[in-house]
């Protein structure tokens, strides 16, 4: 199984959204037995919580249910378990790179899988308006397609 871990700061907005969108894509492609998906936060602030209600509402409008997800913090063993550890912004990437020790080649920036967007980081929607969550989902949908293509080319 190829395992993917999405990581943001809080694990209540961006990375749970990425987990939900990417899992739906994986299921749609009949690859649920082949690709595993999870998410985590670099911070401990929201451990045990459901995704932010605004993230849940935005995802639900696209047919994706985030309600069963619970926040957890990224841990050193994740860099052995997961083939892809994917940060949403440069700050996540820097934090993951320093935690990864010898496994830095597993750490990625999500939007590197969507160069056509011209955007480098998934913006943090936490302190913004509801529109930020739709922008986040648009970027996540684009990068999810690119990530699946990368997995197909390199692992399947
Ligand atoms: P996330 O967004 O990293 O996309 O989950 C945030 C969630 C919470 C906070 C910051 C960003 N916070 O400051 O609590």
py3Dmol code that shows the C-alpha trace and the ligand (Angstrom):
import py3Dmol

protein = """\
ATOM      1  CA  UNK A   1       0.000   0.000   0.000  1.00  0.00           C
ATOM      2  CA  UNK A   2       1.136   3.538  -0.797  1.00  0.00           C
ATOM      3  CA  UNK A   3       0.476   5.812   2.171  1.00  0.00           C
ATOM      4  CA  UNK A   4      -0.139   9.558   2.057  1.00  0.00           C
ATOM      5  CA  UNK A   5      -0.193  11.925   5.048  1.00  0.00           C
ATOM      6  CA  UNK A   6      -1.426  15.493   4.611  1.00  0.00           C
ATOM      7  CA  UNK A   7      -0.112  17.989   7.164  1.00  0.00           C
ATOM      8  CA  UNK A   8      -0.993  21.572   8.090  1.00  0.00           C
ATOM      9  CA  UNK A   9      -0.634  23.647  11.254  1.00  0.00           C
ATOM     10  CA  UNK A  10      -3.903  22.896  13.075  1.00  0.00           C
ATOM     11  CA  UNK A  11      -5.190  19.744  11.314  1.00  0.00           C
ATOM     12  CA  UNK A  12      -8.666  21.247  11.422  1.00  0.00           C
ATOM     13  CA  UNK A  13      -8.856  23.170   8.112  1.00  0.00           C
ATOM     14  CA  UNK A  14      -6.502  22.425   5.215  1.00  0.00           C
ATOM     15  CA  UNK A  15      -5.145  18.923   5.854  1.00  0.00           C
ATOM     16  CA  UNK A  16      -8.516  17.352   6.806  1.00  0.00           C
ATOM     17  CA  UNK A  17      -9.943  18.913   3.623  1.00  0.00           C
ATOM     18  CA  UNK A  18      -7.071  17.412   1.621  1.00  0.00           C
ATOM     19  CA  UNK A  19      -7.623  14.039   3.300  1.00  0.00           C
ATOM     20  CA  UNK A  20     -11.331  14.103   2.411  1.00  0.00           C
ATOM     21  CA  UNK A  21     -10.882  15.262  -1.185  1.00  0.00           C
ATOM     22  CA  UNK A  22      -7.998  12.909  -1.935  1.00  0.00           C
ATOM     23  CA  UNK A  23      -9.739   9.924  -0.336  1.00  0.00           C
ATOM     24  CA  UNK A  24     -12.830  10.589  -2.456  1.00  0.00           C
ATOM     25  CA  UNK A  25     -10.651  10.666  -5.583  1.00  0.00           C
ATOM     26  CA  UNK A  26      -8.907   7.431  -4.563  1.00  0.00           C
ATOM     27  CA  UNK A  27     -12.275   5.724  -3.958  1.00  0.00           C
ATOM     28  CA  UNK A  28     -13.614   7.045  -7.247  1.00  0.00           C
ATOM     29  CA  UNK A  29     -10.644   5.477  -9.040  1.00  0.00           C
ATOM     30  CA  UNK A  30     -11.146   2.125  -7.255  1.00  0.00           C
ATOM     31  CA  UNK A  31      -7.809   2.439  -5.444  1.00  0.00           C
ATOM     32  CA  UNK A  32      -8.953   2.293  -1.792  1.00  0.00           C
ATOM     33  CA  UNK A  33      -7.072  -0.957  -1.220  1.00  0.00           C
ATOM     34  CA  UNK A  34      -3.938   0.458  -2.817  1.00  0.00           C
ATOM     35  CA  UNK A  35      -3.616   3.990  -1.433  1.00  0.00           C
ATOM     36  CA  UNK A  36      -3.967   4.885   2.269  1.00  0.00           C
ATOM     37  CA  UNK A  37      -4.793   8.456   3.341  1.00  0.00           C
ATOM     38  CA  UNK A  38      -4.478  10.287   6.675  1.00  0.00           C
ATOM     39  CA  UNK A  39      -3.842  13.813   7.988  1.00  0.00           C
ATOM     40  CA  UNK A  40      -2.130  15.443  10.975  1.00  0.00           C
ATOM     41  CA  UNK A  41      -1.099  18.814  12.367  1.00  0.00           C
ATOM     42  CA  UNK A  42       2.329  20.161  13.277  1.00  0.00           C
ATOM     43  CA  UNK A  43       0.766  21.782  16.380  1.00  0.00           C
ATOM     44  CA  UNK A  44      -0.957  20.103  19.328  1.00  0.00           C
ATOM     45  CA  UNK A  45      -3.608  22.825  19.638  1.00  0.00           C
ATOM     46  CA  UNK A  46      -6.673  20.963  18.396  1.00  0.00           C
ATOM     47  CA  UNK A  47      -5.916  17.296  19.165  1.00  0.00           C
ATOM     48  CA  UNK A  48      -9.104  15.202  19.250  1.00  0.00           C
ATOM     49  CA  UNK A  49     -11.267  17.855  17.606  1.00  0.00           C
ATOM     50  CA  UNK A  50     -13.408  17.541  14.482  1.00  0.00           C
ATOM     51  CA  UNK A  51     -12.474  19.648  11.464  1.00  0.00           C
ATOM     52  CA  UNK A  52     -13.487  23.330  11.616  1.00  0.00           C
ATOM     53  CA  UNK A  53     -17.229  23.707  10.934  1.00  0.00           C
ATOM     54  CA  UNK A  54     -16.507  26.046   7.990  1.00  0.00           C
ATOM     55  CA  UNK A  55     -14.204  23.437   6.412  1.00  0.00           C
ATOM     56  CA  UNK A  56     -16.861  20.761   6.949  1.00  0.00           C
ATOM     57  CA  UNK A  57     -19.567  22.944   5.365  1.00  0.00           C
ATOM     58  CA  UNK A  58     -17.439  23.825   2.324  1.00  0.00           C
ATOM     59  CA  UNK A  59     -16.495  20.172   1.778  1.00  0.00           C
ATOM     60  CA  UNK A  60     -20.112  19.021   2.246  1.00  0.00           C
ATOM     61  CA  UNK A  61     -21.167  21.373  -0.566  1.00  0.00           C
ATOM     62  CA  UNK A  62     -18.863  19.298  -2.790  1.00  0.00           C
ATOM     63  CA  UNK A  63     -20.221  16.006  -1.513  1.00  0.00           C
ATOM     64  CA  UNK A  64     -17.396  15.269   0.906  1.00  0.00           C
ATOM     65  CA  UNK A  65     -17.969  14.370   4.565  1.00  0.00           C
ATOM     66  CA  UNK A  66     -15.181  15.347   7.002  1.00  0.00           C
ATOM     67  CA  UNK A  67     -17.205  14.727  10.168  1.00  0.00           C
ATOM     68  CA  UNK A  68     -15.588  11.434  11.182  1.00  0.00           C
ATOM     69  CA  UNK A  69     -12.062  12.878  11.135  1.00  0.00           C
ATOM     70  CA  UNK A  70     -10.304  13.747  14.399  1.00  0.00           C
ATOM     71  CA  UNK A  71      -7.262  15.934  14.791  1.00  0.00           C
ATOM     72  CA  UNK A  72      -3.929  14.384  15.673  1.00  0.00           C
ATOM     73  CA  UNK A  73      -0.371  15.669  15.788  1.00  0.00           C
ATOM     74  CA  UNK A  74       2.355  14.495  13.426  1.00  0.00           C
ATOM     75  CA  UNK A  75       4.846  12.110  15.080  1.00  0.00           C
ATOM     76  CA  UNK A  76       8.328  10.789  14.203  1.00  0.00           C
ATOM     77  CA  UNK A  77       6.998   7.320  13.250  1.00  0.00           C
ATOM     78  CA  UNK A  78       4.908   8.972  10.502  1.00  0.00           C
ATOM     79  CA  UNK A  79       8.075   9.377   8.442  1.00  0.00           C
ATOM     80  CA  UNK A  80       8.502   5.591   8.417  1.00  0.00           C
ATOM     81  CA  UNK A  81       4.817   4.770   7.903  1.00  0.00           C
ATOM     82  CA  UNK A  82       4.004   7.214   5.113  1.00  0.00           C
ATOM     83  CA  UNK A  83       5.537   7.315   1.640  1.00  0.00           C
ATOM     84  CA  UNK A  84       4.336  10.893   1.111  1.00  0.00           C
ATOM     85  CA  UNK A  85       4.265  13.453   3.946  1.00  0.00           C
ATOM     86  CA  UNK A  86       2.750  16.532   2.349  1.00  0.00           C
ATOM     87  CA  UNK A  87       2.792  20.047   3.806  1.00  0.00           C
ATOM     88  CA  UNK A  88       0.340  22.760   2.800  1.00  0.00           C
ATOM     89  CA  UNK A  89       2.695  25.738   3.140  1.00  0.00           C
ATOM     90  CA  UNK A  90       6.391  26.522   3.526  1.00  0.00           C
ATOM     91  CA  UNK A  91       6.114  26.667   7.290  1.00  0.00           C
ATOM     92  CA  UNK A  92       4.664  23.125   7.408  1.00  0.00           C
ATOM     93  CA  UNK A  93       7.363  21.997   4.980  1.00  0.00           C
ATOM     94  CA  UNK A  94      10.127  23.436   7.162  1.00  0.00           C
ATOM     95  CA  UNK A  95       8.679  21.867  10.326  1.00  0.00           C
ATOM     96  CA  UNK A  96       8.283  18.489   8.603  1.00  0.00           C
ATOM     97  CA  UNK A  97      11.770  18.615   7.134  1.00  0.00           C
ATOM     98  CA  UNK A  98      13.312  19.118  10.551  1.00  0.00           C
ATOM     99  CA  UNK A  99      11.235  16.268  12.053  1.00  0.00           C
ATOM    100  CA  UNK A 100      11.941  13.918   9.144  1.00  0.00           C
ATOM    101  CA  UNK A 101      15.625  13.270   9.935  1.00  0.00           C
ATOM    102  CA  UNK A 102      16.782  10.781   7.279  1.00  0.00           C
ATOM    103  CA  UNK A 103      13.406  10.673   5.506  1.00  0.00           C
ATOM    104  CA  UNK A 104      13.367  14.157   3.994  1.00  0.00           C
ATOM    105  CA  UNK A 105      12.823  12.735   0.528  1.00  0.00           C
ATOM    106  CA  UNK A 106       9.301  11.783   1.695  1.00  0.00           C
ATOM    107  CA  UNK A 107       8.400  15.405   2.531  1.00  0.00           C
ATOM    108  CA  UNK A 108       6.638  17.410  -0.175  1.00  0.00           C
ATOM    109  CA  UNK A 109       4.791  20.671  -0.776  1.00  0.00           C
ATOM    110  CA  UNK A 110       1.244  19.830  -1.889  1.00  0.00           C
ATOM    111  CA  UNK A 111       1.039  22.445  -4.629  1.00  0.00           C
ATOM    112  CA  UNK A 112       4.213  21.146  -6.272  1.00  0.00           C
ATOM    113  CA  UNK A 113       1.750  18.580  -7.668  1.00  0.00           C
ATOM    114  CA  UNK A 114      -0.312  21.379  -9.262  1.00  0.00           C
ATOM    115  CA  UNK A 115       2.216  23.635 -11.043  1.00  0.00           C
ATOM    116  CA  UNK A 116      -0.530  24.791 -13.428  1.00  0.00           C
ATOM    117  CA  UNK A 117      -2.176  26.763 -10.613  1.00  0.00           C
ATOM    118  CA  UNK A 118       0.837  29.087 -10.304  1.00  0.00           C
ATOM    119  CA  UNK A 119       0.257  28.983  -6.532  1.00  0.00           C
ATOM    120  CA  UNK A 120       2.960  27.634  -4.207  1.00  0.00           C
ATOM    121  CA  UNK A 121       1.154  27.409  -0.842  1.00  0.00           C
ATOM    122  CA  UNK A 122      -2.356  26.447   0.271  1.00  0.00           C
ATOM    123  CA  UNK A 123      -3.328  29.601   2.212  1.00  0.00           C
ATOM    124  CA  UNK A 124      -4.378  29.265   5.850  1.00  0.00           C
ATOM    125  CA  UNK A 125      -8.157  29.992   5.853  1.00  0.00           C
ATOM    126  CA  UNK A 126      -8.582  29.940   9.650  1.00  0.00           C
ATOM    127  CA  UNK A 127      -8.703  33.694  10.263  1.00  0.00           C
ATOM    128  CA  UNK A 128     -10.346  34.641   6.956  1.00  0.00           C
ATOM    129  CA  UNK A 129     -13.874  34.560   5.568  1.00  0.00           C
ATOM    130  CA  UNK A 130     -15.864  31.569   4.297  1.00  0.00           C
ATOM    131  CA  UNK A 131     -14.635  32.175   0.719  1.00  0.00           C
ATOM    132  CA  UNK A 132     -11.162  31.121   1.823  1.00  0.00           C
ATOM    133  CA  UNK A 133     -12.386  27.580   2.312  1.00  0.00           C
ATOM    134  CA  UNK A 134     -13.590  27.330  -1.288  1.00  0.00           C
ATOM    135  CA  UNK A 135     -10.284  28.657  -2.561  1.00  0.00           C
ATOM    136  CA  UNK A 136      -8.520  26.038  -0.437  1.00  0.00           C
ATOM    137  CA  UNK A 137     -10.722  23.280  -1.891  1.00  0.00           C
ATOM    138  CA  UNK A 138     -10.058  24.431  -5.472  1.00  0.00           C
ATOM    139  CA  UNK A 139      -6.297  24.196  -4.870  1.00  0.00           C
ATOM    140  CA  UNK A 140      -6.656  20.854  -3.079  1.00  0.00           C
ATOM    141  CA  UNK A 141      -8.680  19.373  -5.956  1.00  0.00           C
ATOM    142  CA  UNK A 142      -6.015  20.410  -8.469  1.00  0.00           C
ATOM    143  CA  UNK A 143      -3.120  19.085  -6.394  1.00  0.00           C
ATOM    144  CA  UNK A 144      -4.954  15.837  -5.616  1.00  0.00           C
ATOM    145  CA  UNK A 145      -5.131  14.996  -9.314  1.00  0.00           C
ATOM    146  CA  UNK A 146      -1.416  15.699  -9.721  1.00  0.00           C
ATOM    147  CA  UNK A 147      -0.543  13.668  -6.641  1.00  0.00           C
ATOM    148  CA  UNK A 148      -2.539  10.676  -7.893  1.00  0.00           C
ATOM    149  CA  UNK A 149      -0.707  10.923 -11.214  1.00  0.00           C
ATOM    150  CA  UNK A 150       2.643  10.990  -9.368  1.00  0.00           C
ATOM    151  CA  UNK A 151       1.663   7.877  -7.387  1.00  0.00           C
ATOM    152  CA  UNK A 152       0.550   6.075 -10.558  1.00  0.00           C
ATOM    153  CA  UNK A 153       3.854   6.863 -12.280  1.00  0.00           C
ATOM    154  CA  UNK A 154       6.160   6.056  -9.367  1.00  0.00           C
ATOM    155  CA  UNK A 155       4.397   3.341  -7.340  1.00  0.00           C
ATOM    156  CA  UNK A 156       1.626   1.535  -9.273  1.00  0.00           C
TER     157      UNK A 156
END
"""
ligand_1 = """\
14
LIG
P -5.072 24.636 9.475
O -5.652 26.040 9.960
O -3.573 24.654 9.724
O -5.390 24.630 8.008
O -5.798 23.557 10.243
C -5.458 26.524 11.265
C -6.237 26.058 12.296
C -6.087 26.586 13.565
C -5.157 27.571 13.792
C -4.357 28.037 12.756
C -4.511 27.508 11.487
N -5.028 28.125 15.085
O -4.318 29.136 15.231
O -5.637 27.589 16.051
"""
view = py3Dmol.view(width=600, height=400)
view.addModel(protein, "pdb")
view.setStyle({"model": 0}, {"cartoon": {"style": "trace"}})
view.addModel(ligand_1, "xyz")
view.setStyle({"model": 1}, {"stick": {}})
view.zoomTo()
view.show()
